[in-house]
Amino acid sequence: MQQIKTILVIRLSSIGDIVLTTPLLRSIKTTWPSARIDYCTKASYVSLLEANPRISTIYTIEAPPAGGYDLVVDLQNNLRSQTIVRSLHKQHLVRYRKTNWKKWLLVQCKINIYGTYRSVVDRYRDSLKEVALSGDSLACELYPTSSERTFASTFFDCGKKTLALCFGAKHFTKRYPPRSFAALLILLLREMQLQVLLLGGKEDAPQASEIIAALPDLLRPMVLNLAGSCSLMQTAAILERSDAVLCNDTGLMHIASAFGKKLFVLFGSSSSAFGFLPYHVPYDLFQVEGLPCRPCSHIGRDHCPKGHFRCMNDLSVDIIAEHILDHFKCAR
């Protein structure tokens, strides 16, 4: 694969998975610095990539790429991406092998044969193992625009440290309960003068309202609810300015990791074995060890199959608060 001048990378969804492709783009550009790199994704995720200096053209499912490429890297590897690939002329094709059978064994039989932890980033890179792409110690990459950064700047009080709270997730079993988040914020805000920003999409707004409603009146002015009020990259710009981030296992966790923020990560039904821990950034992981029903899914569920939801309910508010307070005290 020496004469590579045109490259197409395909990853159609979702937020975290796409952010986790950015170190691979960096490696590809390092290996073939003069090559043109195009990218194909869903239209709703274009904003994550359109300012990336390594990408020439972004295509979508609605307006797919055409013509020929020297190299096509299919990181989605499903029926839809395969349809796109078949329509192209390509000299070389590599596909990401998802090893779904390993996920099945871990979820259904609780047999973990993943071995030593490897990030999905490194597994993406394995798709191009015949090229021997070089890795590095850098994190993921995102590039908010100047207007997005200006928008973000209006929410910051220069006199206070800021904790961004990414409280949502697509699936119920990945969401720490709103009342638990509220109890955690009460411990933090009674101990330290912090500014807390609630971040999420419109679909997360009901949980944000629950968190706010469970706070004492005196503490509510210290928490600003921005759920549903910001675009994806405006949210990224806010995370870029924040001092630390408390989050569920969600796409915003990976967005925050692109800015090297200290992350406090809550895993419920998730398992680190799947490879989706924050990449090359400092983080504290909170999870219930030894729970025999974890993981109950590799993507999350809309309810707890056992009915007790211990994977989230048993996470200690006091321990999480202690870690966050220690971080801010050391950062003074």
Residue pairs with C-beta under 8 A, 6 or more apart in sequence:
1 71
1 92
1 130
1 131
3 70
4 32
4 35
4 70
4 71
4 92
5 32
5 34
5 35
5 36
5 70
6 35
6 36
6 38
6 68
6 69
6 70
6 71
7 28
7 32
7 35
7 36
7 37
7 38
7 69
7 70
7 71
7 72
7 73
8 37
8 38
8 39
8 40
8 65
8 69
8 71
8 72
8 73
8 88
8 90
9 21
9 24
9 25
9 28
9 37
9 38
9 39
9 40
9 73
9 75
10 39
10 40
10 41
10 72
10 73
10 74
10 75
10 76
10 81
10 84
10 85
11 17
11 18
11 21
11 39
11 40
11 41
11 75
11 76
12 40
12 41
12 42
12 61
12 76
12 78
12 80
12 81
13 41
13 42
13 45
13 76
14 45
14 251
15 45
15 48
15 232
15 250
15 251
15 252
15 254
15 255
16 250
16 251
16 253
16 254
16 276
17 75
17 120
18 41
18 45
18 48
18 49
19 48
19 140
19 142
19 251
19 254
19 255
19 257
19 258
20 119
20 120
20 121
20 124
20 140
20 254
20 276
20 279
21 75
21 124
22 52
22 140
22 141
22 142
22 258
23 121
23 125
23 135
23 136
23 138
23 139
23 140
23 141
23 279
23 280
24 73
24 75
24 121
24 124
24 125
24 128
24 133
25 37
25 39
25 52
25 54
25 55
25 141
26 54
26 136
26 138
26 141
27 125
27 133
27 134
27 135
27 136
28 35
28 37
28 54
28 73
28 128
28 133
29 35
29 37
29 54
30 133
30 134
31 131
31 133
31 134
35 70
36 56
36 57
37 54
37 55
37 56
38 55
38 56
38 57
38 58
38 59
38 65
38 69
39 49
39 55
39 57
39 58
39 59
40 58
40 59
40 60
40 61
40 64
40 65
40 81
40 84
41 48
41 49
41 58
41 59
41 60
42 60
42 61
43 60
43 61
43 62
45 232
46 58
46 60
47 231
47 232
47 233
48 142
48 232
48 233
48 255
49 55
49 58
50 58
51 143
51 144
51 145
52 141
52 142
52 143
53 143
57 65
59 65
61 80
61 84
64 84
64 87
65 84
65 88
66 87
66 88
67 88
67 89
68 88
68 89
68 90
68 91
69 88
69 89
69 90
69 91
70 90
70 91
70 92
71 90
71 91
71 92
71 93
71 94
72 85
72 88
72 90
72 92
72 93
72 94
73 94
73 96
73 127
73 128
74 81
74 82
74 85
74 93
74 94
74 95
74 96
75 95
75 96
75 124
75 127
76 96
77 95
77 96
77 97
77 98
85 93
94 127
94 128
95 127
96 123
96 124
96 127
97 126
97 127
102 113
102 114
103 274
103 298
105 111
105 112
105 113
106 112
106 113
106 114
106 271
106 273
106 274
106 295
106 298
107 295
107 296
107 297
107 298
110 292
112 271
112 273
114 273
114 274
114 275
117 272
117 273
117 275
117 277
118 275
119 275
119 276
119 277
119 279
120 274
120 275
120 276
121 140
121 279
122 135
122 275
123 275
125 133
125 135
137 280
138 280
139 257
139 258
139 259
139 260
139 279
139 280
139 281
140 254
140 257
140 258
140 279
140 280
141 258
142 233
142 236
142 240
142 255
142 258
142 259
144 152
144 233
144 234
144 236
144 237
144 240
145 233
148 231
148 233
148 234
148 236
148 237
149 237
149 240
149 241
151 230
151 234
151 237
152 234
152 237
152 238
152 240
152 241
153 241
155 197
155 224
155 226
155 238
156 162
156 195
156 241
157 195
160 193
160 194
160 195
161 192
161 193
161 194
161 195
161 243
161 244
161 328
161 331
162 194
162 195
162 196
162 197
162 241
162 242
162 243
162 244
163 188
163 194
163 195
163 196
163 197
163 242
163 243
163 244
163 245
163 246
163 324
163 328
164 196
164 197
164 199
164 238
164 239
164 242
164 244
164 245
164 246
164 247
164 256
164 261
165 181
165 185
165 196
165 197
165 198
165 199
165 211
165 245
165 246
165 247
166 199
166 200
166 239
166 245
166 246
166 247
166 248
166 250
166 252
166 253
166 256
167 175
167 176
167 178
167 181
167 198
167 199
167 200
167 204
167 207
167 208
167 211
167 247
167 248
168 175
168 200
168 201
168 203
168 204
168 207
168 227
168 248
168 250
168 252
169 175
169 248
169 249
169 250
169 300
170 250
170 300
171 269
171 297
171 299
171 300
171 301
171 302
172 300
172 301
172 302
172 303
172 304
173 268
173 269
173 296
173 297
173 300
173 301
173 302
173 303
173 304
173 309
173 311
173 312
174 248
174 249
174 250
174 268
174 269
174 270
174 300
175 207
175 248
175 268
175 312
176 248
176 266
176 268
176 312
176 315
177 309
177 312
177 313
178 207
178 208
178 210
178 211
178 214
179 210
179 211
179 214
180 312
180 313
180 315
180 317
181 211
182 210
182 211
182 214
182 215
183 214
183 317
184 246
184 317
184 320
184 321
185 196
185 211
185 215
185 219
185 223
186 215
186 216
186 219
187 317
187 318
187 321
188 194
188 196
188 321
188 324
188 325
189 196
189 219
189 222
189 223
190 219
191 321
191 325
192 325
192 328
192 329
193 222
194 222
194 328
195 222
195 224
196 222
196 223
196 224
197 223
197 224
197 226
197 238
197 242
198 208
198 211
198 212
198 223
198 224
198 225
198 226
198 227
199 226
199 227
199 230
199 235
199 238
199 239
199 252
200 207
200 208
200 227
200 228
200 252
201 227
201 228
202 227
202 228
203 228
204 227
204 228
205 227
205 228
207 227
208 225
208 227
208 228
209 225
211 223
211 225
212 220
212 223
212 225
215 223
226 235
226 238
230 238
232 255
235 252
235 255
236 255
236 258
236 259
239 245
239 252
239 255
239 256
239 259
239 261
240 259
240 261
242 256
242 261
243 261
243 262
243 328
243 331
244 261
244 262
244 263
244 264
244 324
244 327
244 328
244 331
245 252
245 253
245 256
245 261
245 262
245 263
245 264
246 263
246 264
246 266
246 320
246 324
247 253
247 256
247 263
247 264
247 265
247 266
248 265
248 266
248 268
249 265
249 266
249 267
249 268
249 270
249 276
253 263
253 265
253 278
254 276
254 278
254 279
256 263
256 278
257 263
257 278
257 279
257 280
257 281
257 283
260 281
261 281
262 281
262 282
262 283
262 284
262 327
263 278
263 281
263 282
263 283
263 284
264 283
264 284
264 286
264 320
264 323
264 324
264 327
265 277
265 278
265 283
265 284
265 285
265 286
266 286
266 287
266 312
266 315
266 320
267 285
267 286
267 287
267 311
268 287
268 300
268 309
268 311
268 312
268 315
269 294
269 295
269 296
269 297
269 300
269 301
269 311
270 276
270 287
270 295
270 300
271 294
271 295
271 298
272 285
272 287
273 295
274 295
274 298
277 283
277 285
284 323
286 315
286 316
286 319
286 320
286 323
287 294
287 311
287 315
288 294
288 310
288 311
288 314
288 315
291 310
291 311
291 314
293 305
293 306
293 310
293 311
294 311
296 304
296 305
296 306
296 311
304 311
